Amino acid sequence: MSGSFLFNKQPVPVNVAVTGNTVTTIVDATLKAIMVPSFEVNENAGGTQNLTVEIYDGTNSRYLSDDAGTTWKARPVTAYKGYKFTAVYPIPQGSKLRVTSSSATGDFHVIGTKLPTV
């Protein structure tokens, strides 16, 4: 895999609902690397389930920290709160940005932008 990225100039919206206790892929870079300049995870159901936010390469997970410095590996959320991730995240080819809720009724919404490779 090359260490350089070449991206389109126009951001593409990210808008994904997480509605259960399964892993939900937010950005899939299986075929091409993708840069995610920012995204936000919002809890919408008034619950306090656990949240995991990671970049997964098929073998290893790299857990992401939000703007407040909290690393999101099975961490409890606050009801109706949003968590911002603005560190700019390169998702290498073969990897995925994923979100997992611990609740079967987990109701998160992930919004943001991505810059696909050309």
N, C-alpha and C positions, 0 to 999 in steps of 0.2 A: 504494500500500500504506500502510496506517495505521501510525503509529509506536507504537501502544499494543497491548498483548496482554491478553486476558482468558482465564484458564485454569481448568480444572476443579481442584477441591481434592484429588482423589484421584490419587496417582501411579499410573502404568501401568508394569508391568515391561518392561524391554528385555532380550532374551535372544536373541542372534544368533550363529550360528557362521559363521566365515569360513574356507572350506576350499580356496581356490585362489587363483591370481594374477589374479583379476578384481576389479573394484570391487564392493564389497558395501554396499548401503544399509542403515544401521543404523536411522535414523529418517527417514521420508519426510514432509516438510511441504509437498508439492506443492499440496495443497488448503487447508490451514490451518496457521498458525504453531504451533510446538511448542516448549516450554521443556524443556531437558534439564538437571536439577539436578546430576546426576553420572552418570558411567559409568566402567567399568574395562575395559581390554583385556588379556587374558591370553594368553600364548604357551603352547600345550599340547603341542607335538610335539617339543620339545627342539631346535628349529631356531634358526638365527640369520638368518632372512630379514629383508628390509627391510619397514618398516611406514609407511603414510601414513594420517593421520587428518585429515579436512577437512570443512568445510561448503562445499558446492558449490551455486551458484545457477543452474546451466545454462550459465554463461559463465566465472565466476571461482571459484577455489578460495581458501579461507581456511584455512590450516593451523593446527591447534590445538596448544597446548602442554599437557603434562601437569603434575601438581602439582610435579614436580621442575624445571620450567622448560624441558624439552626440547621443541622444536618438531618435530612428526612429519610431515616431508616426506621420504619414502624414507630413513628412519633405520634402522640395524640394531638389532635387539632382542637381548636376552639370553634364552637358552633358559629356559623355564619361569618367566619373570618376568611380573608384572602391572604395568600402568601405570594410575595413577588420574588422572581428569580431573574436578575438582570445582569449577571456576570458575563454573558455571551458564552454560549455552550457549543463547541464544535462536536457534532455527532459524526464520528468516523464511519466510512463505508463499512457495512456489515453490522452496525450497531443500531439500537433503538432507544429513544427517550420514552420511558414508561412511568406510569403512575399506578399505584395499588392502594385500594381502600381495604381496611380490615372488616368492614361491615357489609353484610349481604344487601343492605339497603343504602349503602354509601352513595352519597350524591355530591360529587365534585364536578366542577366545570373548569376546564383548562383553556385559557385564551392566550394568544400571543402571536408571534410572527416567526417565520422561518425563511432562510435564503437557500434554495436548492442549488446544487452545483450545475454547471453547464456541461 
